[in-house]
Amino acid sequence: MTNNVITKINTKQCYNHVVSLGCACNTSLYLKKLGLKLFSLPYDWIFSNLDMIQHTIEDDLNLF
């Protein structure tokens, strides 16, 4: 499954920023392997779920 996810991302497309929003460090790791991760961000290496991520974004990261 991992290879399927990686091959579906178009690495030739132009992006200003790519942010990893996953439930563990896997999302950040995949972006790093693809060369799309230029620096670490708050959600890169923490265990979370969609509700936690949504809450912190809506809270403007005040609880971070």
PDBQT receptor file of N, H, CA, C and O in Angstrom, charges set to zero:
ATOM      1  N   MET A   1       0.823  -1.198   0.000  1.00  0.00    +0.000 N 
ATOM      2  CA  MET A   1       0.000   0.000   0.000  1.00  0.00    +0.000 C 
ATOM      3  C   MET A   1       0.863   1.256   0.000  1.00  0.00    +0.000 C 
ATOM      4  O   MET A   1       0.523   2.236  -0.663  1.00  0.00    +0.000 OA
ATOM      5  N   THR A   2       1.957   1.242   0.722  1.00  0.00    +0.000 N 
ATOM      6  H   THR A   2       2.233   0.446   1.260  1.00  0.00    +0.000 HD
ATOM      7  CA  THR A   2       2.820   2.416   0.790  1.00  0.00    +0.000 C 
ATOM      8  C   THR A   2       3.277   2.846  -0.591  1.00  0.00    +0.000 C 
ATOM      9  O   THR A   2       3.242   4.035  -0.910  1.00  0.00    +0.000 OA
ATOM     10  N   ASN A   3       3.699   1.913  -1.407  1.00  0.00    +0.000 N 
ATOM     11  H   ASN A   3       3.727   0.947  -1.149  1.00  0.00    +0.000 HD
ATOM     12  CA  ASN A   3       4.162   2.260  -2.747  1.00  0.00    +0.000 C 
ATOM     13  C   ASN A   3       3.049   2.863  -3.590  1.00  0.00    +0.000 C 
ATOM     14  O   ASN A   3       3.304   3.762  -4.391  1.00  0.00    +0.000 OA
ATOM     15  N   ASN A   4       1.820   2.386  -3.424  1.00  0.00    +0.000 N 
ATOM     16  H   ASN A   4       1.613   1.656  -2.772  1.00  0.00    +0.000 HD
ATOM     17  CA  ASN A   4       0.688   2.954  -4.160  1.00  0.00    +0.000 C 
ATOM     18  C   ASN A   4       0.464   4.407  -3.791  1.00  0.00    +0.000 C 
ATOM     19  O   ASN A   4       0.186   5.230  -4.663  1.00  0.00    +0.000 OA
ATOM     20  N   VAL A   5       0.580   4.732  -2.523  1.00  0.00    +0.000 N 
ATOM     21  H   VAL A   5       0.806   4.063  -1.814  1.00  0.00    +0.000 HD
ATOM     22  CA  VAL A   5       0.387   6.113  -2.074  1.00  0.00    +0.000 C 
ATOM     23  C   VAL A   5       1.461   7.001  -2.667  1.00  0.00    +0.000 C 
ATOM     24  O   VAL A   5       1.163   8.080  -3.179  1.00  0.00    +0.000 OA
ATOM     25  N   ILE A   6       2.693   6.564  -2.604  1.00  0.00    +0.000 N 
ATOM     26  H   ILE A   6       2.936   5.688  -2.188  1.00  0.00    +0.000 HD
ATOM     27  CA  ILE A   6       3.811   7.371  -3.095  1.00  0.00    +0.000 C 
ATOM     28  C   ILE A   6       3.731   7.583  -4.595  1.00  0.00    +0.000 C 
ATOM     29  O   ILE A   6       4.034   8.680  -5.064  1.00  0.00    +0.000 OA
ATOM     30  N   THR A   7       3.343   6.591  -5.357  1.00  0.00    +0.000 N 
ATOM     31  H   THR A   7       3.097   5.700  -4.976  1.00  0.00    +0.000 HD
ATOM     32  CA  THR A   7       3.307   6.745  -6.809  1.00  0.00    +0.000 C 
ATOM     33  C   THR A   7       2.154   7.621  -7.271  1.00  0.00    +0.000 C 
ATOM     34  O   THR A   7       2.196   8.140  -8.386  1.00  0.00    +0.000 OA
ATOM     35  N   LYS A   8       1.131   7.801  -6.455  1.00  0.00    +0.000 N 
ATOM     36  H   LYS A   8       1.096   7.379  -5.549  1.00  0.00    +0.000 HD
ATOM     37  CA  LYS A   8      -0.004   8.629  -6.847  1.00  0.00    +0.000 C 
ATOM     38  C   LYS A   8       0.269  10.120  -6.666  1.00  0.00    +0.000 C 
ATOM     39  O   LYS A   8      -0.473  10.941  -7.205  1.00  0.00    +0.000 OA
ATOM     40  N   ILE A   9       1.303  10.489  -5.928  1.00  0.00    +0.000 N 
ATOM     41  H   ILE A   9       1.905   9.822  -5.490  1.00  0.00    +0.000 HD
ATOM     42  CA  ILE A   9       1.630  11.896  -5.726  1.00  0.00    +0.000 C 
ATOM     43  C   ILE A   9       2.437  12.383  -6.918  1.00  0.00    +0.000 C 
ATOM     44  O   ILE A   9       3.432  11.764  -7.294  1.00  0.00    +0.000 OA
ATOM     45  N   ASN A  10       2.015  13.482  -7.509  1.00  0.00    +0.000 N 
ATOM     46  H   ASN A  10       1.206  13.985  -7.204  1.00  0.00    +0.000 HD
ATOM     47  CA  ASN A  10       2.704  14.042  -8.665  1.00  0.00    +0.000 C 
ATOM     48  C   ASN A  10       3.831  14.945  -8.183  1.00  0.00    +0.000 C 
ATOM     49  O   ASN A  10       3.595  16.103  -7.840  1.00  0.00    +0.000 OA
ATOM     50  N   THR A  11       5.042  14.428  -8.153  1.00  0.00    +0.000 N 
ATOM     51  H   THR A  11       5.234  13.487  -8.431  1.00  0.00    +0.000 HD
ATOM     52  CA  THR A  11       6.171  15.202  -7.650  1.00  0.00    +0.000 C 
ATOM     53  C   THR A  11       6.660  16.223  -8.665  1.00  0.00    +0.000 C 
ATOM     54  O   THR A  11       7.511  17.050  -8.336  1.00  0.00    +0.000 OA
ATOM     55  N   LYS A  12       6.147  16.189  -9.885  1.00  0.00    +0.000 N 
ATOM     56  H   LYS A  12       5.456  15.518 -10.152  1.00  0.00    +0.000 HD
ATOM     57  CA  LYS A  12       6.558  17.162 -10.900  1.00  0.00    +0.000 C 
ATOM     58  C   LYS A  12       5.694  18.418 -10.866  1.00  0.00    +0.000 C 
ATOM     59  O   LYS A  12       6.017  19.412 -11.516  1.00  0.00    +0.000 OA
ATOM     60  N   GLN A  13       4.605  18.377 -10.114  1.00  0.00    +0.000 N 
ATOM     61  H   GLN A  13       4.343  17.570  -9.586  1.00  0.00    +0.000 HD
ATOM     62  CA  GLN A  13       3.735  19.542  -9.990  1.00  0.00    +0.000 C 
ATOM     63  C   GLN A  13       4.389  20.546  -9.046  1.00  0.00    +0.000 C 
ATOM     64  O   GLN A  13       5.137  20.156  -8.149  1.00  0.00    +0.000 OA
ATOM     65  N   CYS A  14       4.117  21.826  -9.236  1.00  0.00    +0.000 N 
ATOM     66  H   CYS A  14       3.509  22.143  -9.965  1.00  0.00    +0.000 HD
ATOM     67  CA  CYS A  14       4.705  22.885  -8.427  1.00  0.00    +0.000 C 
ATOM     68  C   CYS A  14       3.846  23.156  -7.189  1.00  0.00    +0.000 C 
ATOM     69  O   CYS A  14       2.639  23.373  -7.299  1.00  0.00    +0.000 OA
ATOM     70  N   TYR A  15       4.471  23.144  -6.019  1.00  0.00    +0.000 N 
ATOM     71  H   TYR A  15       5.452  22.968  -5.929  1.00  0.00    +0.000 HD
ATOM     72  CA  TYR A  15       3.795  23.440  -4.762  1.00  0.00    +0.000 C 
ATOM     73  C   TYR A  15       4.576  24.528  -4.040  1.00  0.00    +0.000 C 
ATOM     74  O   TYR A  15       5.807  24.529  -4.068  1.00  0.00    +0.000 OA
ATOM     75  N   ASN A  16       3.878  25.448  -3.397  1.00  0.00    +0.000 N 
ATOM     76  H   ASN A  16       2.878  25.447  -3.375  1.00  0.00    +0.000 HD
ATOM     77  CA  ASN A  16       4.551  26.430  -2.547  1.00  0.00    +0.000 C 
ATOM     78  C   ASN A  16       4.958  25.797  -1.228  1.00  0.00    +0.000 C 
ATOM     79  O   ASN A  16       6.087  25.972  -0.769  1.00  0.00    +0.000 OA
ATOM     80  N   HIS A  17       4.034  25.057  -0.616  1.00  0.00    +0.000 N 
ATOM     81  H   HIS A  17       3.117  24.914  -0.988  1.00  0.00    +0.000 HD
ATOM     82  CA  HIS A  17       4.295  24.392   0.657  1.00  0.00    +0.000 C 
ATOM     83  C   HIS A  17       3.527  23.082   0.692  1.00  0.00    +0.000 C 
ATOM     84  O   HIS A  17       2.433  22.974   0.139  1.00  0.00    +0.000 OA
ATOM     85  N   VAL A  18       4.108  22.098   1.341  1.00  0.00    +0.000 N 
ATOM     86  H   VAL A  18       4.997  22.186   1.790  1.00  0.00    +0.000 HD
ATOM     87  CA  VAL A  18       3.434  20.829   1.576  1.00  0.00    +0.000 C 
ATOM     88  C   VAL A  18       3.471  20.599   3.080  1.00  0.00    +0.000 C 
ATOM     89  O   VAL A  18       4.544  20.613   3.684  1.00  0.00    +0.000 OA
ATOM     90  N   VAL A  19       2.314  20.389   3.687  1.00  0.00    +0.000 N 
ATOM     91  H   VAL A  19       1.442  20.378   3.197  1.00  0.00    +0.000 HD
ATOM     92  CA  VAL A  19       2.208  20.218   5.133  1.00  0.00    +0.000 C 
ATOM     93  C   VAL A  19       1.711  18.809   5.421  1.00  0.00    +0.000 C 
ATOM     94  O   VAL A  19       0.717  18.366   4.847  1.00  0.00    +0.000 OA
ATOM     95  N   SER A  20       2.399  18.113   6.303  1.00  0.00    +0.000 N 
ATOM     96  H   SER A  20       3.207  18.473   6.770  1.00  0.00    +0.000 HD
ATOM     97  CA  SER A  20       1.966  16.766   6.667  1.00  0.00    +0.000 C 
ATOM     98  C   SER A  20       0.927  16.854   7.779  1.00  0.00    +0.000 C 
ATOM     99  O   SER A  20       1.175  17.430   8.838  1.00  0.00    +0.000 OA
ATOM    100  N   LEU A  21      -0.229  16.278   7.520  1.00  0.00    +0.000 N 
ATOM    101  H   LEU A  21      -0.431  15.810   6.659  1.00  0.00    +0.000 HD
ATOM    102  CA  LEU A  21      -1.318  16.230   8.498  1.00  0.00    +0.000 C 
ATOM    103  C   LEU A  21      -1.767  14.789   8.633  1.00  0.00    +0.000 C 
ATOM    104  O   LEU A  21      -2.825  14.410   8.130  1.00  0.00    +0.000 OA
ATOM    105  N   GLY A  22      -0.968  13.993   9.308  1.00  0.00    +0.000 N 
ATOM    106  H   GLY A  22      -0.109  14.301   9.716  1.00  0.00    +0.000 HD
ATOM    107  CA  GLY A  22      -1.289  12.585   9.468  1.00  0.00    +0.000 C 
ATOM    108  C   GLY A  22      -1.485  12.236  10.924  1.00  0.00    +0.000 C 
ATOM    109  O   GLY A  22      -1.355  13.094  11.798  1.00  0.00    +0.000 OA
ATOM    110  N   CYS A  23      -1.797  10.979  11.190  1.00  0.00    +0.000 N 
ATOM    111  H   CYS A  23      -1.903  10.283  10.481  1.00  0.00    +0.000 HD
ATOM    112  CA  CYS A  23      -2.040  10.555  12.568  1.00  0.00    +0.000 C 
ATOM    113  C   CYS A  23      -0.763  10.067  13.249  1.00  0.00    +0.000 C 
ATOM    114  O   CYS A  23      -0.782   9.761  14.441  1.00  0.00    +0.000 OA
ATOM    115  N   ALA A  24       0.324   9.992  12.527  1.00  0.00    +0.000 N 
ATOM    116  H   ALA A  24       0.340  10.242  11.558  1.00  0.00    +0.000 HD
ATOM    117  CA  ALA A  24       1.615   9.592  13.085  1.00  0.00    +0.000 C 
ATOM    118  C   ALA A  24       2.702  10.191  12.196  1.00  0.00    +0.000 C 
ATOM    119  O   ALA A  24       2.424  11.063  11.373  1.00  0.00    +0.000 OA
ATOM    120  N   CYS A  25       3.915   9.734  12.358  1.00  0.00    +0.000 N 
ATOM    121  H   CYS A  25       4.141   9.025  13.027  1.00  0.00    +0.000 HD
ATOM    122  CA  CYS A  25       5.027  10.317  11.604  1.00  0.00    +0.000 C 
ATOM    123  C   CYS A  25       5.113   9.817  10.162  1.00  0.00    +0.000 C 
ATOM    124  O   CYS A  25       5.955  10.297   9.403  1.00  0.00    +0.000 OA
ATOM    125  N   ASN A  26       4.270   8.871   9.769  1.00  0.00    +0.000 N 
ATOM    126  H   ASN A  26       3.586   8.481  10.386  1.00  0.00    +0.000 HD
ATOM    127  CA  ASN A  26       4.345   8.307   8.418  1.00  0.00    +0.000 C 
ATOM    128  C   ASN A  26       4.144   9.342   7.325  1.00  0.00    +0.000 C 
ATOM    129  O   ASN A  26       4.846   9.314   6.314  1.00  0.00    +0.000 OA
ATOM    130  N   THR A  27       3.206  10.246   7.507  1.00  0.00    +0.000 N 
ATOM    131  H   THR A  27       2.636  10.269   8.328  1.00  0.00    +0.000 HD
ATOM    132  CA  THR A  27       2.944  11.263   6.488  1.00  0.00    +0.000 C 
ATOM    133  C   THR A  27       4.184  12.099   6.244  1.00  0.00    +0.000 C 
ATOM    134  O   THR A  27       4.556  12.348   5.097  1.00  0.00    +0.000 OA
ATOM    135  N   SER A  28       4.821  12.531   7.309  1.00  0.00    +0.000 N 
ATOM    136  H   SER A  28       4.519  12.329   8.241  1.00  0.00    +0.000 HD
ATOM    137  CA  SER A  28       6.043  13.325   7.196  1.00  0.00    +0.000 C 
ATOM    138  C   SER A  28       7.162  12.509   6.548  1.00  0.00    +0.000 C 
ATOM    139  O   SER A  28       7.920  13.028   5.728  1.00  0.00    +0.000 OA
ATOM    140  N   LEU A  29       7.259  11.255   6.911  1.00  0.00    +0.000 N 
ATOM    141  H   LEU A  29       6.643  10.833   7.576  1.00  0.00    +0.000 HD
ATOM    142  CA  LEU A  29       8.289  10.379   6.348  1.00  0.00    +0.000 C 
ATOM    143  C   LEU A  29       8.107  10.212   4.842  1.00  0.00    +0.000 C 
ATOM    144  O   LEU A  29       9.084  10.267   4.095  1.00  0.00    +0.000 OA
ATOM    145  N   TYR A  30       6.874  10.009   4.386  1.00  0.00    +0.000 N 
ATOM    146  H   TYR A  30       6.080   9.964   4.992  1.00  0.00    +0.000 HD
ATOM    147  CA  TYR A  30       6.615   9.864   2.948  1.00  0.00    +0.000 C 
ATOM    148  C   TYR A  30       6.965  11.136   2.190  1.00  0.00    +0.000 C 
ATOM    149  O   TYR A  30       7.559  11.078   1.114  1.00  0.00    +0.000 OA
ATOM    150  N   LEU A  31       6.598  12.283   2.748  1.00  0.00    +0.000 N 
ATOM    151  H   LEU A  31       6.116  12.330   3.623  1.00  0.00    +0.000 HD
ATOM    152  CA  LEU A  31       6.930  13.553   2.095  1.00  0.00    +0.000 C 
ATOM    153  C   LEU A  31       8.438  13.751   2.025  1.00  0.00    +0.000 C 
ATOM    154  O   LEU A  31       8.955  14.273   1.036  1.00  0.00    +0.000 OA
ATOM    155  N   LYS A  32       9.137  13.339   3.061  1.00  0.00    +0.000 N 
ATOM    156  H   LYS A  32       8.717  12.916   3.864  1.00  0.00    +0.000 HD
ATOM    157  CA  LYS A  32      10.600  13.451   3.075  1.00  0.00    +0.000 C 
ATOM    158  C   LYS A  32      11.213  12.559   1.995  1.00  0.00    +0.000 C 
ATOM    159  O   LYS A  32      12.127  12.981   1.286  1.00  0.00    +0.000 OA
ATOM    160  N   LYS A  33      10.714  11.333   1.869  1.00  0.00    +0.000 N 
ATOM    161  H   LYS A  33       9.972  10.991   2.445  1.00  0.00    +0.000 HD
ATOM    162  CA  LYS A  33      11.223  10.414   0.846  1.00  0.00    +0.000 C 
ATOM    163  C   LYS A  33      10.997  10.941  -0.564  1.00  0.00    +0.000 C 
ATOM    164  O   LYS A  33      11.783  10.663  -1.471  1.00  0.00    +0.000 OA
ATOM    165  N   LEU A  34       9.919  11.704  -0.746  1.00  0.00    +0.000 N 
ATOM    166  H   LEU A  34       9.281  11.929  -0.010  1.00  0.00    +0.000 HD
ATOM    167  CA  LEU A  34       9.603  12.270  -2.059  1.00  0.00    +0.000 C 
ATOM    168  C   LEU A  34      10.320  13.590  -2.321  1.00  0.00    +0.000 C 
ATOM    169  O   LEU A  34      10.217  14.147  -3.414  1.00  0.00    +0.000 OA
ATOM    170  N   GLY A  35      11.043  14.089  -1.330  1.00  0.00    +0.000 N 
ATOM    171  H   GLY A  35      11.127  13.636  -0.442  1.00  0.00    +0.000 HD
ATOM    172  CA  GLY A  35      11.741  15.354  -1.484  1.00  0.00    +0.000 C 
ATOM    173  C   GLY A  35      10.821  16.558  -1.380  1.00  0.00    +0.000 C 
ATOM    174  O   GLY A  35      11.184  17.651  -1.814  1.00  0.00    +0.000 OA
ATOM    175  N   LEU A  36       9.633  16.376  -0.809  1.00  0.00    +0.000 N 
ATOM    176  H   LEU A  36       9.338  15.488  -0.456  1.00  0.00    +0.000 HD
ATOM    177  CA  LEU A  36       8.664  17.461  -0.676  1.00  0.00    +0.000 C 
ATOM    178  C   LEU A  36       8.704  18.118   0.703  1.00  0.00    +0.000 C 
ATOM    179  O   LEU A  36       8.031  19.124   0.927  1.00  0.00    +0.000 OA
ATOM    180  N   LYS A  37       9.473  17.569   1.611  1.00  0.00    +0.000 N 
ATOM    181  H   LYS A  37      10.020  16.752   1.429  1.00  0.00    +0.000 HD
ATOM    182  CA  LYS A  37       9.558  18.095   2.977  1.00  0.00    +0.000 C 
ATOM    183  C   LYS A  37      10.833  18.910   3.109  1.00  0.00    +0.000 C 
ATOM    184  O   LYS A  37      11.935  18.364   3.061  1.00  0.00    +0.000 OA
ATOM    185  N   LEU A  38      10.681  20.205   3.273  1.00  0.00    +0.000 N 
ATOM    186  H   LEU A  38       9.785  20.648   3.312  1.00  0.00    +0.000 HD
ATOM    187  CA  LEU A  38      11.831  21.095   3.369  1.00  0.00    +0.000 C 
ATOM    188  C   LEU A  38      12.182  21.446   4.807  1.00  0.00    +0.000 C 
ATOM    189  O   LEU A  38      13.325  21.805   5.092  1.00  0.00    +0.000 OA
ATOM    190  N   PHE A  39      11.216  21.348   5.717  1.00  0.00    +0.000 N 
ATOM    191  H   PHE A  39      10.288  21.056   5.485  1.00  0.00    +0.000 HD
ATOM    192  CA  PHE A  39      11.442  21.664   7.126  1.00  0.00    +0.000 C 
ATOM    193  C   PHE A  39      10.362  20.988   7.959  1.00  0.00    +0.000 C 
ATOM    194  O   PHE A  39       9.337  20.558   7.430  1.00  0.00    +0.000 OA
ATOM    195  N   SER A  40      10.594  20.899   9.252  1.00  0.00    +0.000 N 
ATOM    196  H   SER A  40      11.427  21.249   9.681  1.00  0.00    +0.000 HD
ATOM    197  CA  SER A  40       9.628  20.268  10.149  1.00  0.00    +0.000 C 
ATOM    198  C   SER A  40       8.571  21.261  10.593  1.00  0.00    +0.000 C 
ATOM    199  O   SER A  40       8.834  22.453  10.755  1.00  0.00    +0.000 OA
ATOM    200  N   LEU A  41       7.384  20.745  10.784  1.00  0.00    +0.000 N 
ATOM    201  H   LEU A  41       7.170  19.777  10.652  1.00  0.00    +0.000 HD
ATOM    202  CA  LEU A  41       6.245  21.541  11.227  1.00  0.00    +0.000 C 
ATOM    203  C   LEU A  41       5.603  20.856  12.435  1.00  0.00    +0.000 C 
ATOM    204  O   LEU A  41       5.927  19.703  12.717  1.00  0.00    +0.000 OA
ATOM    205  N   PRO A  42       4.706  21.529  13.153  1.00  0.00    +0.000 N 
ATOM    206  CA  PRO A  42       4.162  20.982  14.404  1.00  0.00    +0.000 C 
ATOM    207  C   PRO A  42       3.545  19.588  14.308  1.00  0.00    +0.000 C 
ATOM    208  O   PRO A  42       3.635  18.829  15.273  1.00  0.00    +0.000 OA
ATOM    209  N   TYR A  43       2.932  19.223  13.204  1.00  0.00    +0.000 N 
ATOM    210  H   TYR A  43       2.859  19.839  12.420  1.00  0.00    +0.000 HD
ATOM    211  CA  TYR A  43       2.238  17.935  13.128  1.00  0.00    +0.000 C 
ATOM    212  C   TYR A  43       3.107  16.798  12.599  1.00  0.00    +0.000 C 
ATOM    213  O   TYR A  43       2.624  15.673  12.469  1.00  0.00    +0.000 OA
ATOM    214  N   ASP A  44       4.357  17.058  12.295  1.00  0.00    +0.000 N 
ATOM    215  H   ASP A  44       4.749  17.972  12.401  1.00  0.00    +0.000 HD
ATOM    216  CA  ASP A  44       5.205  16.055  11.655  1.00  0.00    +0.000 C 
ATOM    217  C   ASP A  44       5.430  14.797  12.481  1.00  0.00    +0.000 C 
ATOM    218  O   ASP A  44       5.295  13.691  11.957  1.00  0.00    +0.000 OA
ATOM    219  N   TRP A  45       5.759  14.934  13.719  1.00  0.00    +0.000 N 
ATOM    220  H   TRP A  45       5.868  15.832  14.145  1.00  0.00    +0.000 HD
ATOM    221  CA  TRP A  45       6.238  13.787  14.481  1.00  0.00    +0.000 C 
ATOM    222  C   TRP A  45       5.417  13.519  15.740  1.00  0.00    +0.000 C 
ATOM    223  O   TRP A  45       5.954  13.040  16.739  1.00  0.00    +0.000 OA
ATOM    224  N   ILE A  46       4.124  13.823  15.698  1.00  0.00    +0.000 N 
ATOM    225  H   ILE A  46       3.688  14.212  14.886  1.00  0.00    +0.000 HD
ATOM    226  CA  ILE A  46       3.267  13.551  16.848  1.00  0.00    +0.000 C 
ATOM    227  C   ILE A  46       2.166  12.570  16.458  1.00  0.00    +0.000 C 
ATOM    228  O   ILE A  46       1.780  12.476  15.293  1.00  0.00    +0.000 OA
ATOM    229  N   PHE A  47       1.674  11.850  17.448  1.00  0.00    +0.000 N 
ATOM    230  H   PHE A  47       1.988  11.926  18.395  1.00  0.00    +0.000 HD
ATOM    231  CA  PHE A  47       0.523  10.984  17.229  1.00  0.00    +0.000 C 
ATOM    232  C   PHE A  47      -0.722  11.826  17.452  1.00  0.00    +0.000 C 
ATOM    233  O   PHE A  47      -0.871  12.453  18.501  1.00  0.00    +0.000 OA
ATOM    234  N   SER A  48      -1.601  11.844  16.490  1.00  0.00    +0.000 N 
ATOM    235  H   SER A  48      -1.480  11.335  15.637  1.00  0.00    +0.000 HD
ATOM    236  CA  SER A  48      -2.807  12.658  16.579  1.00  0.00    +0.000 C 
ATOM    237  C   SER A  48      -3.913  11.987  15.779  1.00  0.00    +0.000 C 
ATOM    238  O   SER A  48      -3.727  10.909  15.214  1.00  0.00    +0.000 OA
ATOM    239  N   ASN A  49      -5.042  12.632  15.742  1.00  0.00    +0.000 N 
ATOM    240  H   ASN A  49      -5.192  13.507  16.201  1.00  0.00    +0.000 HD
ATOM    241  CA  ASN A  49      -6.132  12.178  14.888  1.00  0.00    +0.000 C 
ATOM    242  C   ASN A  49      -6.743  13.411  14.235  1.00  0.00    +0.000 C 
ATOM    243  O   ASN A  49      -6.378  14.538  14.569  1.00  0.00    +0.000 OA
ATOM    244  N   LEU A  50      -7.653  13.206  13.324  1.00  0.00    +0.000 N 
ATOM    245  H   LEU A  50      -7.950  12.290  13.053  1.00  0.00    +0.000 HD
ATOM    246  CA  LEU A  50      -8.229  14.320  12.577  1.00  0.00    +0.000 C 
ATOM    247  C   LEU A  50      -8.907  15.337  13.489  1.00  0.00    +0.000 C 
ATOM    248  O   LEU A  50      -8.808  16.542  13.255  1.00  0.00    +0.000 OA
ATOM    249  N   ASP A  51      -9.594  14.864  14.524  1.00  0.00    +0.000 N 
ATOM    250  H   ASP A  51      -9.675  13.886  14.714  1.00  0.00    +0.000 HD
ATOM    251  CA  ASP A  51     -10.263  15.790  15.447  1.00  0.00    +0.000 C 
ATOM    252  C   ASP A  51      -9.259  16.686  16.164  1.00  0.00    +0.000 C 
ATOM    253  O   ASP A  51      -9.499  17.884  16.318  1.00  0.00    +0.000 OA
ATOM    254  N   MET A  52      -8.139  16.118  16.602  1.00  0.00    +0.000 N 
ATOM    255  H   MET A  52      -7.944  15.145  16.476  1.00  0.00    +0.000 HD
ATOM    256  CA  MET A  52      -7.110  16.909  17.284  1.00  0.00    +0.000 C 
ATOM    257  C   MET A  52      -6.508  17.950  16.345  1.00  0.00    +0.000 C 
ATOM    258  O   MET A  52      -6.319  19.104  16.729  1.00  0.00    +0.000 OA
ATOM    259  N   ILE A  53      -6.211  17.543  15.130  1.00  0.00    +0.000 N 
ATOM    260  H   ILE A  53      -6.364  16.605  14.818  1.00  0.00    +0.000 HD
ATOM    261  CA  ILE A  53      -5.632  18.466  14.153  1.00  0.00    +0.000 C 
ATOM    262  C   ILE A  53      -6.612  19.589  13.849  1.00  0.00    +0.000 C 
ATOM    263  O   ILE A  53      -6.234  20.760  13.835  1.00  0.00    +0.000 OA
ATOM    264  N   GLN A  54      -7.856  19.239  13.607  1.00  0.00    +0.000 N 
ATOM    265  H   GLN A  54      -8.163  18.287  13.619  1.00  0.00    +0.000 HD
ATOM    266  CA  GLN A  54      -8.872  20.250  13.311  1.00  0.00    +0.000 C 
ATOM    267  C   GLN A  54      -9.017  21.224  14.474  1.00  0.00    +0.000 C 
ATOM    268  O   GLN A  54      -9.105  22.433  14.261  1.00  0.00    +0.000 OA
ATOM    269  N   HIS A  55      -9.044  20.710  15.702  1.00  0.00    +0.000 N 
ATOM    270  H   HIS A  55      -8.973  19.727  15.875  1.00  0.00    +0.000 HD
ATOM    271  CA  HIS A  55      -9.202  21.577  16.870  1.00  0.00    +0.000 C 
ATOM    272  C   HIS A  55      -8.029  22.554  16.999  1.00  0.00    +0.000 C 
ATOM    273  O   HIS A  55      -8.243  23.740  17.253  1.00  0.00    +0.000 OA
ATOM    274  N   THR A  56      -6.810  22.080  16.830  1.00  0.00    +0.000 N 
ATOM    275  H   THR A  56      -6.636  21.117  16.624  1.00  0.00    +0.000 HD
ATOM    276  CA  THR A  56      -5.665  22.981  16.981  1.00  0.00    +0.000 C 
ATOM    277  C   THR A  56      -5.618  24.027  15.871  1.00  0.00    +0.000 C 
ATOM    278  O   THR A  56      -5.200  25.160  16.109  1.00  0.00    +0.000 OA
ATOM    279  N   ILE A  57      -6.039  23.664  14.673  1.00  0.00    +0.000 N 
ATOM    280  H   ILE A  57      -6.379  22.743  14.480  1.00  0.00    +0.000 HD
ATOM    281  CA  ILE A  57      -6.078  24.651  13.583  1.00  0.00    +0.000 C 
ATOM    282  C   ILE A  57      -7.151  25.697  13.869  1.00  0.00    +0.000 C 
ATOM    283  O   ILE A  57      -6.913  26.895  13.714  1.00  0.00    +0.000 OA
ATOM    284  N   GLU A  58      -8.325  25.247  14.284  1.00  0.00    +0.000 N 
ATOM    285  H   GLU A  58      -8.519  24.274  14.410  1.00  0.00    +0.000 HD
ATOM    286  CA  GLU A  58      -9.402  26.190  14.604  1.00  0.00    +0.000 C 
ATOM    287  C   GLU A  58      -9.044  27.070  15.798  1.00  0.00    +0.000 C 
ATOM    288  O   GLU A  58      -9.507  28.207  15.894  1.00  0.00    +0.000 OA
ATOM    289  N   ASP A  59      -8.219  26.547  16.709  1.00  0.00    +0.000 N 
ATOM    290  H   ASP A  59      -7.843  25.624  16.631  1.00  0.00    +0.000 HD
ATOM    291  CA  ASP A  59      -7.784  27.274  17.900  1.00  0.00    +0.000 C 
ATOM    292  C   ASP A  59      -6.547  28.134  17.616  1.00  0.00    +0.000 C 
ATOM    293  O   ASP A  59      -5.970  28.722  18.531  1.00  0.00    +0.000 OA
ATOM    294  N   ASP A  60      -6.147  28.202  16.348  1.00  0.00    +0.000 N 
ATOM    295  H   ASP A  60      -6.615  27.724  15.604  1.00  0.00    +0.000 HD
ATOM    296  CA  ASP A  60      -4.986  28.992  15.923  1.00  0.00    +0.000 C 
ATOM    297  C   ASP A  60      -3.707  28.549  16.643  1.00  0.00    +0.000 C 
ATOM    298  O   ASP A  60      -2.833  29.364  16.940  1.00  0.00    +0.000 OA
ATOM    299  N   LEU A  61      -3.614  27.252  16.914  1.00  0.00    +0.000 N 
ATOM    300  H   LEU A  61      -4.324  26.589  16.672  1.00  0.00    +0.000 HD
ATOM    301  CA  LEU A  61      -2.454  26.622  17.552  1.00  0.00    +0.000 C 
ATOM    302  C   LEU A  61      -2.173  27.145  18.956  1.00  0.00    +0.000 C 
ATOM    303  O   LEU A  61      -1.042  27.033  19.429  1.00  0.00    +0.000 OA
ATOM    304  N   ASN A  62      -3.161  27.708  19.632  1.00  0.00    +0.000 N 
ATOM    305  H   ASN A  62      -4.080  27.799  19.248  1.00  0.00    +0.000 HD
ATOM    306  CA  ASN A  62      -2.948  28.231  20.985  1.00  0.00    +0.000 C 
ATOM    307  C   ASN A  62      -2.605  27.144  21.996  1.00  0.00    +0.000 C 
ATOM    308  O   ASN A  62      -1.878  27.404  22.954  1.00  0.00    +0.000 OA
ATOM    309  N   LEU A  63      -3.117  25.933  21.798  1.00  0.00    +0.000 N 
ATOM    310  H   LEU A  63      -3.708  25.722  21.020  1.00  0.00    +0.000 HD
ATOM    311  CA  LEU A  63      -2.825  24.844  22.730  1.00  0.00    +0.000 C 
ATOM    312  C   LEU A  63      -1.514  24.136  22.429  1.00  0.00    +0.000 C 
ATOM    313  O   LEU A  63      -1.085  23.280  23.203  1.00  0.00    +0.000 OA
ATOM    314  N   PHE A  64      -0.881  24.473  21.339  1.00  0.00    +0.000 N 
ATOM    315  H   PHE A  64      -1.230  25.169  20.711  1.00  0.00    +0.000 HD
ATOM    316  CA  PHE A  64       0.341  23.781  20.950  1.00  0.00    +0.000 C 
ATOM    317  C   PHE A  64       1.473  24.165  21.841  1.00  0.00    +0.000 C 
ATOM    318  O   PHE A  64       2.590  23.678  21.664  1.00  0.00    +0.000 OA
TER     319      PHE A  64
